[in-house]
Amino acid sequence: MITKLRQAQDSWIAKLIFALTALSFMSLFGISGYLNRAAANPAVIKVNDNKISLAEFNMQLEEQIRTARRLFGDNLEITDEMRNAMASELVQKNLSELITKETARKQHIYIGNNLIGNIIKFQPQFFNDNGQFDMYLFKNFLFSTNFTEQKYVETLRNDLIKSFLISNPVSNIKASKVLTDLTAKAEGQRKIFKYIEIDPSTVKVDRSITAEEIEQYYNDFGAEFIAPETRDITVLELTFEDIAKQIKISDEEISEFYKNNIARFETPETRQISQMIFDDEETARKASKELSNGADFYATAQKFANQTKEDTDLGFVAKDNLIAEIADDVFAAKIGTVVGPVQSDLGWHIMKVQNIKSGSKTDPQVARSQIIEALSTEKAYEDAYEITKDIDDKIGAGATLEDIAKELGISLKTVKGLPGEDTESPYTETAYSYNQGEISQATESDHGFMFVRIDNVTDSHQLDMATATPKIKQMWAENEKSAIAQEIINDVMNDLESGDKIDEIAHRYHLKVNTTNALTRSQNFANLKQAQMLELFNDKNNIGKQFSVGDKTIIAVIDSNASPRELSEQDMDIINRRLSLDLRQEASSQLINSYGNKYDVRVKYRQLGLED
């Protein structure tokens, strides 16, 4: 990976990145002082005089969301629950860091820039092939991990302080053998369960709803049988594509666009290049002489430059990506030709042309069509305001949507019975913002602009009983099934409490009994949650437990104890390590709390969008 990064420095983009980032490194090894971007923002987390501003917190939260999307895909939907969970974790993280920072200040613990600089200089991932610190590798690490230098330095500084104040004091805490054995015994314990599933949707109802019950439902649940307000609308939708069709593009504009975007239409020739780099001319000349005598390129690279085959491979590169001193000669050479040695600012280069990919050029007519489409679309966005303003003026002067649609050569769309709660329709908000007979102003749509006319408004009204009857029957059937299911649940639980066996009860009520395999408390069945499983596992009365799982009800009992799961030495070691980690984490938390109890700690949860 390191050699790949070193090879990348030959490209102009890598050199640009290096040039832009090189200056900031002075702050670490010379000029110090960092920018507090939160100074002008209200503080939402405070430990004595140490503060986190709302803007800084929101920036941290957005970074976490971006990280989540990089891990799980850009289409990851961040729900309010997920955002709140992330925010809560960030509050705890910031509190911990601020408390640690304040404790370090109180105890006169300071980590200087010189120490941080030396730590960075001696990290192996920043060493070049000669075992020396390589600034370029460090900068590429920051770039690839989305770290700023300031952020990386502060992270190292905070980690060192945490190690001194928190990690080191608790590092020797380990779980005792007694605790490990007890935990292993509990985790190895296994039981077999019997259970019944009662699903209201499968319950049979032996009778039909009566006319009296229909009337009763209609009167008792009248609010359920209200037809919402609906609107009939006509839509003139002017897409950017419609606007683009009316725009004329000149030959001069096409030519100018082609020149400015030539890379879209012309693919340059690329060549697969192998390269050796030497620090001195003498070694480069020796290598060149051996190559002239027929020596293998990769063997020579290994012998004189200590480079592997992978190290020498630059892949397929365009002429512009090679150093100027050798680019012309390499792209004039045939396959198999060796060029060099040639000197540049980076050293002495010898290159070999391994393969050639010819360039390509888009057919002129295809390019012209693509350019016209691109320019038309671009101008459509620019001209949209004037066009929609002109339509607004025409509507104000009395023109109908039909007149304007005919003039523009586009079709109108009609929507009948649009309800106000239809959040999927792109027209709902606009349609319910105007009165009957009115035409909306230009409203932006997904693909352009639209004008909406309200043709008719049907007010909200009570459905007559005949129309409401299908819904009444559905409601009644669901209620009946739920009531019957609840009666069965009550009967089963009563019989269990009376001492009857679950098999007898199931037979009595024509229910199916399911038997599990031998399970530990960390396993589950019938989609029970872990907390529910633990509650059942620890049922001392052995009467039975009732759990809700979605719309179903699970009634389960312990059938028998099974032989415990055999735990290997590796299992015991994992348990011991986990317990030790839990103990250290708890000790760390207690240590941070003990520090924090001495300070003025405040969190403005409401400003963070969290409950107090």
C-alpha positions as CSV (number, residue, x, y, z in Angstrom):
1,M,0.0,0.0,0.0
2,I,2.8,2.4,0.9
3,T,4.6,1.8,-2.4
4,K,1.3,2.5,-4.2
5,L,1.0,5.8,-2.5
6,R,4.6,6.7,-3.4
7,Q,3.9,5.9,-7.0
8,A,0.9,8.1,-6.9
9,Q,3.1,11.2,-6.3
10,D,4.0,11.1,-10.0
11,S,0.4,12.2,-10.9
12,W,-0.4,15.9,-11.1
13,I,-3.4,15.5,-8.8
14,A,-1.3,14.0,-6.0
15,K,1.2,16.8,-6.4
16,L,-1.6,19.3,-6.1
17,I,-2.9,17.7,-2.9
18,F,0.6,17.6,-1.5
19,A,1.2,21.3,-2.3
20,L,-2.1,22.3,-0.7
21,T,-1.6,20.3,2.5
22,A,2.2,20.8,3.0
23,L,1.9,24.2,4.6
24,S,-0.4,23.1,7.5
25,F,2.2,20.7,8.8
26,M,4.2,23.7,10.0
27,S,1.6,24.1,12.8
28,L,2.7,20.8,14.3
29,F,6.4,21.1,14.0
30,G,6.8,24.8,14.3
31,I,4.0,27.4,14.5
32,S,1.2,26.4,16.9
33,G,-2.3,27.7,17.6
34,Y,-5.7,26.4,16.5
35,L,-8.9,28.0,15.5
36,N,-11.8,27.8,17.8
37,R,-14.7,27.8,15.3
38,A,-17.3,27.4,18.0
39,A,-16.5,30.7,19.8
40,A,-19.3,32.6,18.2
41,N,-21.9,29.9,18.8
42,P,-24.0,29.1,21.9
43,A,-22.4,26.5,24.2
44,V,-24.6,23.3,24.6
45,I,-22.1,21.2,26.6
46,K,-20.0,22.8,29.3
47,V,-17.6,21.5,31.9
48,N,-16.3,24.5,33.9
49,D,-14.8,26.8,31.1
50,N,-14.5,24.0,28.5
51,K,-17.4,24.2,26.0
52,I,-18.8,22.6,22.9
53,S,-20.9,24.9,20.8
54,L,-24.1,23.9,19.0
55,A,-22.4,24.4,15.6
56,E,-19.5,22.2,16.6
57,F,-21.8,19.5,18.0
58,N,-24.0,19.6,14.8
59,M,-20.8,19.3,12.7
60,Q,-19.7,16.2,14.7
61,L,-23.2,14.7,14.3
62,E,-23.2,15.3,10.5
63,E,-19.8,13.7,10.3
64,Q,-21.1,10.6,12.1
65,I,-24.0,10.4,9.7
66,R,-21.6,10.7,6.7
67,T,-19.5,7.9,8.2
68,A,-22.6,5.7,8.6
69,R,-23.6,6.3,4.9
70,R,-20.0,5.5,3.8
71,L,-20.3,2.2,5.7
72,F,-23.9,1.2,4.8
73,G,-24.5,3.1,1.5
74,D,-25.7,6.6,0.5
75,N,-29.3,5.5,0.5
76,L,-29.2,4.7,4.3
77,E,-32.3,6.4,5.8
78,I,-31.4,8.2,9.0
79,T,-34.5,8.1,11.2
80,D,-35.2,10.4,14.1
81,E,-34.6,7.5,16.4
82,M,-31.1,6.9,14.9
83,R,-30.2,10.6,14.9
84,N,-31.2,10.9,18.6
85,A,-29.2,7.8,19.5
86,M,-26.1,9.2,17.7
87,A,-26.7,12.6,19.4
88,S,-26.9,10.9,22.8
89,E,-23.7,9.0,22.2
90,L,-22.0,12.2,21.1
91,V,-23.1,14.0,24.3
92,Q,-21.5,11.3,26.4
93,K,-18.3,11.3,24.3
94,N,-18.0,15.1,24.5
95,L,-18.7,15.1,28.3
96,S,-16.0,12.4,28.8
97,E,-13.5,14.3,26.7
98,L,-14.2,17.7,28.4
99,I,-14.1,16.2,31.9
100,T,-10.8,14.5,31.0
101,K,-9.4,17.7,29.6
102,E,-10.4,19.7,32.7
103,T,-8.9,17.1,35.0
104,A,-5.7,17.2,33.0
105,R,-5.6,21.0,33.4
106,K,-6.3,20.7,37.2
107,Q,-3.5,18.2,37.6
108,H,-1.1,20.1,35.3
109,I,-0.9,17.4,32.7
110,Y,0.1,18.7,29.3
111,I,1.0,16.9,26.1
112,G,3.2,19.2,24.0
113,N,3.4,19.5,20.3
114,N,7.0,18.1,20.3
115,L,5.8,14.8,21.9
116,I,2.9,14.6,19.4
117,G,5.2,15.3,16.5
118,N,7.6,12.6,17.6
119,I,4.8,10.1,18.0
120,I,3.6,10.8,14.4
121,K,7.2,10.7,13.1
122,F,7.7,7.2,14.5
123,Q,4.5,5.6,13.4
124,P,5.4,2.8,11.0
125,Q,2.6,3.5,8.6
126,F,4.3,6.8,7.7
127,F,7.7,5.2,6.9
128,N,9.0,5.1,3.4
129,D,10.8,2.1,2.0
130,N,14.0,3.4,3.6
131,G,12.4,3.4,7.0
132,Q,12.3,7.2,7.2
133,F,9.3,9.4,8.0
134,D,7.6,10.4,4.8
135,M,5.5,13.6,4.8
136,Y,3.7,12.5,1.7
137,L,2.5,9.3,3.3
138,F,1.3,11.3,6.4
139,K,-0.6,13.7,4.2
140,N,-2.2,10.9,2.1
141,F,-3.3,9.3,5.4
142,L,-5.0,12.5,6.5
143,F,-6.7,12.8,3.1
144,S,-7.9,9.2,2.9
145,T,-9.3,9.2,6.4
146,N,-10.9,12.6,6.2
147,F,-8.8,13.9,9.1
148,T,-7.6,17.4,9.3
149,E,-4.2,17.8,10.8
150,Q,-5.7,19.6,13.8
151,K,-8.3,16.9,14.3
152,Y,-5.6,14.1,14.2
153,V,-3.3,16.0,16.6
154,E,-6.1,16.6,19.0
155,T,-7.2,13.0,18.8
156,L,-3.7,11.8,19.7
157,R,-3.4,14.4,22.5
158,N,-6.8,13.3,24.0
159,D,-5.9,9.6,23.7
160,L,-2.6,10.2,25.6
161,I,-4.4,12.1,28.4
162,K,-7.1,9.4,28.6
163,S,-4.4,6.8,28.9
164,F,-2.8,8.6,31.8
165,L,-6.0,9.5,33.7
166,I,-8.3,6.6,32.9
167,S,-7.0,3.7,30.9
168,N,-3.8,3.1,32.8
169,P,-5.4,3.2,36.3
170,V,-8.0,0.6,35.3
171,S,-5.8,-1.5,33.0
172,N,-5.0,-4.1,35.6
173,I,-8.6,-4.8,36.5
174,K,-9.5,-8.4,35.6
175,A,-12.4,-10.7,36.3
176,S,-11.7,-13.2,39.0
177,K,-11.9,-17.0,38.4
178,V,-14.9,-17.2,40.7
179,L,-16.8,-14.6,38.7
180,T,-15.8,-16.2,35.4
181,D,-16.9,-19.7,36.6
182,L,-20.2,-18.4,37.8
183,T,-20.8,-16.5,34.5
184,A,-19.8,-19.6,32.5
185,K,-22.1,-21.8,34.5
186,A,-25.0,-19.4,33.8
187,E,-24.2,-19.0,30.1
188,G,-23.8,-22.8,29.7
189,Q,-27.1,-23.6,31.3
190,R,-29.7,-24.9,28.8
191,K,-33.5,-25.4,28.9
192,I,-36.2,-26.9,26.7
193,F,-39.4,-24.9,26.3
194,K,-42.9,-25.6,25.2
195,Y,-45.0,-22.7,23.8
196,I,-48.3,-21.8,22.1
197,E,-48.7,-19.1,19.5
198,I,-52.1,-17.3,19.5
199,D,-52.6,-15.1,16.4
200,P,-55.9,-13.1,16.3
201,S,-55.8,-13.1,12.4
202,T,-56.2,-16.9,12.3
203,V,-59.1,-17.0,14.9
204,K,-62.4,-18.1,13.4
205,V,-65.5,-16.1,14.0
206,D,-68.6,-18.3,14.0
207,R,-71.2,-15.6,13.4
208,S,-71.9,-12.6,11.2
209,I,-72.4,-9.0,12.3
210,T,-76.1,-8.1,12.8
211,A,-77.9,-5.0,11.5
212,E,-78.1,-3.7,15.0
213,E,-74.4,-4.0,15.5
214,I,-73.7,-2.2,12.2
215,E,-75.9,0.7,13.3
216,Q,-74.2,0.7,16.8
217,Y,-70.8,0.8,15.2
218,Y,-71.9,3.6,12.9
219,N,-73.1,5.7,15.8
220,D,-70.3,4.9,18.2
221,F,-67.4,5.3,15.8
222,G,-68.7,8.0,13.6
223,A,-65.3,9.8,13.4
224,E,-64.0,6.7,11.5
225,F,-66.5,7.1,8.7
226,I,-65.7,10.6,7.5
227,A,-64.9,11.1,3.9
228,P,-62.0,13.6,3.7
229,E,-62.0,16.8,1.6
230,T,-60.9,16.1,-2.0
231,R,-60.1,18.4,-4.9
232,D,-60.2,18.1,-8.6
233,I,-57.3,19.9,-10.2
234,T,-55.7,20.7,-13.6
235,V,-52.0,20.8,-13.8
236,L,-49.8,22.6,-16.3
237,E,-46.3,21.1,-15.8
238,L,-43.4,22.7,-17.6
239,T,-40.4,20.5,-17.3
240,F,-36.8,21.7,-18.0
241,E,-36.9,19.3,-20.9
242,D,-39.9,21.2,-22.4
243,I,-38.0,24.5,-22.0
244,A,-34.9,23.0,-23.5
245,K,-36.8,22.0,-26.7
246,Q,-37.5,25.7,-27.4
247,I,-33.9,26.8,-27.0
248,K,-31.7,27.3,-30.1
249,I,-27.9,26.6,-29.8
250,S,-25.4,28.2,-32.2
251,D,-22.5,26.6,-33.9
252,E,-20.1,28.9,-32.0
253,E,-21.5,27.8,-28.7
254,I,-21.1,24.2,-29.7
255,S,-17.5,24.7,-30.7
256,E,-16.7,26.6,-27.5
257,F,-18.3,23.9,-25.3
258,Y,-16.3,21.2,-27.2
259,K,-13.0,23.0,-26.5
260,N,-13.8,23.6,-22.8
261,N,-14.9,20.0,-22.3
262,I,-12.7,18.1,-24.7
263,A,-12.0,15.3,-22.1
264,R,-15.7,14.3,-22.4
265,F,-15.3,13.6,-26.1
266,E,-11.7,12.5,-26.6
267,T,-10.0,9.8,-24.6
268,P,-6.2,10.1,-24.7
269,E,-3.8,7.2,-25.5
270,T,-2.6,5.5,-22.3
271,R,0.3,3.2,-21.8
272,Q,1.1,0.6,-19.2
273,I,4.4,1.7,-17.7
274,S,6.9,0.0,-15.4
275,Q,9.3,2.3,-13.7
276,M,12.5,2.2,-11.6
277,I,13.6,5.3,-9.6
278,F,17.2,5.8,-8.4
279,D,18.7,8.5,-6.1
280,D,21.9,8.7,-8.1
281,E,22.9,8.7,-11.7
282,E,25.6,6.1,-11.3
283,T,23.3,3.3,-10.1
284,A,20.7,4.3,-12.8
285,R,23.4,3.9,-15.5
286,K,24.4,0.5,-14.2
287,A,20.8,-0.7,-14.3
288,S,20.4,0.8,-17.8
289,K,23.5,-1.1,-19.0
290,E,22.2,-4.4,-17.7
291,L,18.9,-3.8,-19.4
292,S,20.7,-3.1,-22.7
293,N,22.5,-6.5,-22.3
294,G,19.1,-8.2,-22.2
295,A,18.5,-8.4,-18.4
296,D,14.9,-8.8,-17.1
297,F,13.4,-5.5,-16.1
298,Y,11.9,-6.7,-12.8
299,A,15.0,-8.6,-11.8
300,T,17.1,-5.4,-12.5
301,A,14.7,-3.3,-10.5
302,Q,15.0,-5.7,-7.5
303,K,18.8,-5.7,-7.8
304,F,19.6,-2.0,-8.2
305,A,16.5,-0.2,-6.8
306,N,15.2,-2.8,-4.3
307,Q,11.8,-2.6,-6.0
308,T,9.4,-5.5,-6.5
309,K,7.3,-6.0,-9.6
310,E,4.4,-4.4,-7.8
311,D,6.5,-1.4,-6.8
312,T,7.5,-0.8,-10.5
313,D,4.0,-1.0,-11.9
314,L,2.5,2.4,-12.7
315,G,-0.5,0.9,-14.5
316,F,-2.0,2.5,-17.6
317,V,-1.2,6.3,-17.5
318,A,-1.9,9.2,-19.9
319,K,1.0,11.3,-21.1
320,D,0.0,14.2,-18.8
321,N,0.4,11.9,-15.8
322,L,4.1,11.3,-16.4
323,I,6.8,13.7,-15.5
324,A,7.5,16.1,-18.3
325,E,11.2,15.2,-18.6
326,I,10.4,11.7,-19.9
327,A,6.8,11.8,-21.1
328,D,7.5,12.6,-24.8
329,D,10.1,9.8,-25.1
330,V,7.9,7.2,-23.4
331,F,4.9,8.0,-25.6
332,A,7.1,7.9,-28.8
333,A,8.4,4.5,-27.9
334,K,7.1,1.1,-29.1
335,I,5.9,-1.7,-26.8
336,G,8.8,-3.3,-25.0
337,T,11.1,-0.3,-25.3
338,V,13.1,0.9,-22.3
339,V,13.5,4.7,-21.9
340,G,16.0,6.5,-19.7
341,P,17.7,7.1,-17.4
342,V,16.3,10.6,-17.2
343,Q,16.6,13.0,-14.2
344,S,13.7,14.8,-12.5
345,D,13.2,16.5,-9.2
346,L,12.3,13.0,-7.8
347,G,15.4,11.2,-9.0
348,W,16.6,9.2,-12.0
349,H,14.0,7.3,-13.9
350,I,14.0,4.3,-16.2
351,M,10.7,3.3,-17.8
352,K,9.5,0.5,-19.9
353,V,6.5,0.5,-22.2
354,Q,4.6,-2.8,-21.4
355,N,1.3,-2.1,-23.4
356,I,-0.5,0.5,-25.3
357,K,-4.2,1.5,-25.3
358,S,-5.2,3.7,-28.2
359,G,-7.2,6.9,-27.6
360,S,-10.7,7.4,-28.9
361,K,-12.8,10.2,-30.2
362,T,-16.6,10.6,-30.0
363,D,-18.3,10.7,-33.4
364,P,-18.8,14.4,-34.4
365,Q,-22.5,14.0,-34.9
366,V,-22.9,12.2,-31.5
367,A,-20.8,14.8,-29.8
368,R,-22.9,17.6,-31.4
369,S,-26.1,16.0,-30.2
370,Q,-24.7,15.6,-26.6
371,I,-23.5,19.2,-26.6
372,I,-26.8,20.6,-27.7
373,E,-28.6,18.6,-25.0
374,A,-26.2,19.8,-22.3
375,L,-26.3,23.4,-23.4
376,S,-30.1,23.4,-23.8
377,T,-30.6,21.9,-20.3
378,E,-28.2,24.4,-18.8
379,K,-30.0,27.3,-20.5
380,A,-33.3,25.9,-19.6
381,Y,-32.4,26.3,-15.9
382,E,-31.3,29.9,-16.7
383,D,-34.4,30.8,-18.7
384,A,-36.9,29.1,-16.5
385,Y,-37.5,32.1,-14.3
386,E,-38.3,34.4,-17.3
387,I,-40.5,31.8,-18.9
388,T,-42.5,31.1,-15.7
389,K,-42.8,34.9,-15.1
390,D,-44.2,35.3,-18.6
391,I,-46.8,32.5,-17.9
392,D,-47.7,34.2,-14.6
393,D,-48.3,37.5,-16.5
394,K,-50.4,35.8,-19.1
395,I,-52.6,34.1,-16.4
396,G,-52.9,37.5,-14.8
397,A,-54.1,38.9,-18.1
398,G,-56.8,36.2,-18.3
399,A,-55.2,33.4,-20.3
400,T,-56.3,29.9,-19.3
401,L,-54.1,26.9,-18.7
402,E,-55.5,25.4,-21.9
403,D,-54.4,28.5,-23.9
404,I,-50.9,28.4,-22.5
405,A,-50.5,24.6,-23.0
406,K,-51.6,24.9,-26.6
407,E,-49.1,27.7,-27.2
408,L,-46.2,25.8,-25.6
409,G,-47.2,22.5,-27.3
410,I,-47.6,20.5,-24.0
411,S,-50.4,18.5,-22.5
412,L,-52.3,19.3,-19.3
413,K,-52.8,16.7,-16.6
414,T,-56.1,16.3,-14.6
415,V,-56.4,14.7,-11.1
416,K,-59.8,13.8,-9.7
417,G,-60.5,13.4,-6.0
418,L,-57.1,14.4,-4.6
419,P,-57.2,13.9,-0.8
420,G,-55.3,16.3,1.5
421,E,-53.5,13.4,3.3
422,D,-52.0,12.1,0.0
423,T,-48.4,12.9,0.8
424,E,-47.1,10.9,-2.2
425,S,-48.6,13.2,-4.7
426,P,-46.4,16.1,-5.8
427,Y,-49.5,18.3,-6.2
428,T,-51.1,18.0,-2.8
429,E,-49.5,20.9,-1.0
430,T,-50.1,23.3,-3.9
431,A,-53.6,22.1,-4.5
432,Y,-54.6,22.7,-0.8
433,S,-53.0,26.2,-0.7
434,Y,-55.6,27.8,-3.1
435,N,-59.3,28.1,-3.3
436,Q,-61.7,26.8,-6.0
437,G,-61.2,28.5,-9.3
438,E,-57.8,29.9,-8.5
439,I,-54.6,29.1,-10.4
440,S,-51.4,28.8,-8.3
441,Q,-48.2,30.7,-8.9
442,A,-45.3,28.9,-10.5
443,T,-44.3,26.1,-8.1
444,E,-41.1,24.2,-8.4
445,S,-41.6,20.5,-9.1
446,D,-39.2,17.6,-9.3
447,H,-38.5,18.2,-13.0
448,G,-39.3,21.9,-13.5
449,F,-42.3,24.1,-12.7
450,M,-46.0,23.6,-12.4
451,F,-49.2,25.7,-12.3
452,V,-52.2,24.1,-10.6
453,R,-55.8,25.2,-11.1
454,I,-58.4,24.2,-8.5
455,D,-61.4,23.0,-10.5
456,N,-63.6,21.6,-7.7
457,V,-63.6,21.2,-4.0
458,T,-65.6,18.4,-2.3
459,D,-65.9,19.2,1.4
460,S,-65.3,16.6,4.1
461,H,-68.5,14.8,5.0
462,Q,-70.0,11.9,6.9
463,L,-70.4,8.7,4.9
464,D,-73.8,7.3,4.8
465,M,-74.2,4.0,6.6
466,A,-74.4,1.9,3.4
467,T,-71.1,3.3,2.2
468,A,-69.5,2.8,5.6
469,T,-70.8,-0.8,6.1
470,P,-67.7,-2.6,4.4
471,K,-65.4,-0.7,6.8
472,I,-67.7,-1.4,9.7
473,K,-67.7,-5.1,9.0
474,Q,-63.9,-5.1,8.8
475,M,-63.6,-3.3,12.1
476,W,-66.1,-5.6,13.7
477,A,-64.3,-8.8,12.5
478,E,-61.0,-7.5,13.8
479,N,-62.4,-6.7,17.2
480,E,-64.2,-10.0,17.4
481,K,-61.0,-11.9,16.6
482,S,-59.1,-9.9,19.1
483,A,-61.7,-10.5,21.8
484,I,-61.9,-14.3,21.1
485,A,-58.1,-14.5,21.1
486,Q,-57.9,-12.6,24.4
487,E,-60.5,-15.0,25.9
488,I,-58.3,-18.0,24.8
489,I,-55.2,-16.3,26.3
490,N,-57.0,-15.7,29.6
491,D,-58.2,-19.3,29.7
492,V,-54.8,-20.8,28.9
493,M,-53.1,-18.7,31.6
494,N,-55.7,-19.5,34.2
495,D,-55.4,-23.2,33.4
496,L,-51.6,-23.0,33.7
497,E,-51.9,-21.3,37.0
498,S,-54.3,-24.0,38.1
499,G,-51.5,-26.6,37.5
500,D,-52.7,-28.0,34.2
501,K,-50.0,-29.1,31.7
502,I,-49.5,-27.0,28.5
503,D,-50.1,-30.1,26.3
504,E,-53.5,-30.8,28.0
505,I,-54.5,-27.1,27.7
506,A,-53.5,-27.0,24.0
507,H,-55.5,-30.1,23.2
508,R,-58.5,-28.6,25.1
509,Y,-58.5,-25.4,23.0
510,H,-57.4,-27.0,19.8
511,L,-54.0,-25.2,19.8
512,K,-50.6,-26.4,18.6
513,V,-47.8,-27.0,21.1
514,N,-44.3,-26.3,19.9
515,T,-41.2,-27.7,21.6
516,T,-37.8,-26.0,21.3
517,N,-34.3,-27.5,21.1
518,A,-32.1,-27.1,24.2
519,L,-31.4,-23.4,24.4
520,T,-29.1,-21.2,26.4
521,R,-30.3,-17.8,27.7
522,S,-28.5,-16.0,24.9
523,Q,-30.6,-17.9,22.3
524,N,-34.3,-17.4,21.5
525,F,-37.3,-18.8,19.8
526,A,-40.5,-17.4,18.2
527,N,-38.8,-14.0,17.8
528,L,-38.7,-13.3,21.6
529,K,-36.5,-10.5,22.6
530,Q,-33.5,-11.0,24.8
531,A,-35.1,-9.5,27.8
532,Q,-38.2,-11.7,27.3
533,M,-36.0,-14.7,27.0
534,L,-34.2,-13.9,30.2
535,E,-37.5,-13.4,32.0
536,L,-38.7,-16.8,30.8
537,F,-35.4,-18.5,31.6
538,N,-35.5,-17.2,35.2
539,D,-39.1,-18.2,35.8
540,K,-38.8,-19.8,39.2
541,N,-42.6,-20.6,39.6
542,N,-42.5,-22.4,36.3
543,I,-46.1,-21.4,35.7
544,G,-45.6,-19.9,32.3
545,K,-45.1,-16.5,30.8
546,Q,-47.1,-14.5,28.3
547,F,-45.3,-12.3,25.8
548,S,-46.5,-10.0,22.9
549,V,-44.6,-10.5,19.7
550,G,-46.1,-8.2,17.1
551,D,-49.8,-9.0,16.8
552,K,-49.2,-12.5,18.2
553,T,-49.2,-13.7,21.8
554,I,-46.6,-16.3,22.9
555,I,-47.4,-18.4,26.0
556,A,-44.4,-20.4,27.0
557,V,-43.3,-22.7,29.9
558,I,-40.0,-24.4,30.8
559,D,-40.4,-28.0,29.9
560,S,-37.2,-29.4,31.3
561,N,-33.6,-28.7,32.1
562,A,-31.1,-29.9,29.5
563,S,-27.5,-30.9,30.0
564,P,-25.3,-27.7,30.1
565,R,-23.3,-26.6,27.1
566,E,-19.7,-27.8,27.2
567,L,-17.4,-24.8,27.3
568,S,-13.9,-25.1,26.0
569,E,-10.8,-23.3,27.3
570,Q,-11.2,-20.8,24.5
571,D,-14.9,-20.2,25.5
572,M,-13.7,-19.6,29.1
573,D,-11.0,-17.2,28.0
574,I,-13.5,-15.2,25.9
575,I,-15.9,-15.0,28.9
576,N,-13.0,-13.9,31.1
577,R,-11.9,-11.3,28.6
578,R,-15.4,-10.0,28.2
579,L,-16.0,-9.7,31.9
580,S,-12.7,-8.0,32.4
581,L,-13.5,-5.5,29.6
582,D,-16.9,-4.8,31.2
583,L,-15.3,-4.3,34.6
584,R,-12.7,-1.9,33.1
585,Q,-15.4,0.0,31.2
586,E,-17.5,0.3,34.4
587,A,-14.4,1.4,36.4
588,S,-13.6,4.0,33.6
589,S,-17.1,5.3,33.8
590,Q,-17.0,5.6,37.6
591,L,-13.6,7.3,37.4
592,I,-14.9,9.9,34.9
593,N,-18.0,10.4,37.1
594,S,-15.8,11.0,40.1
595,Y,-13.8,13.6,38.2
596,G,-16.9,15.2,36.8
597,N,-18.6,15.5,40.3
598,K,-16.0,18.2,41.1
599,Y,-16.9,20.4,38.2
600,D,-19.8,22.5,36.9
601,V,-21.2,20.2,34.2
602,R,-24.1,21.4,32.1
603,V,-25.8,20.0,29.0
604,K,-28.6,21.9,27.1
605,Y,-30.5,18.9,25.9
606,R,-33.4,20.9,24.5
607,Q,-31.1,22.8,22.2
608,L,-29.6,19.5,21.1
609,G,-33.1,18.2,20.2
610,L,-33.0,15.7,23.1
611,E,-35.3,15.5,26.1
612,D,-34.0,16.5,29.5
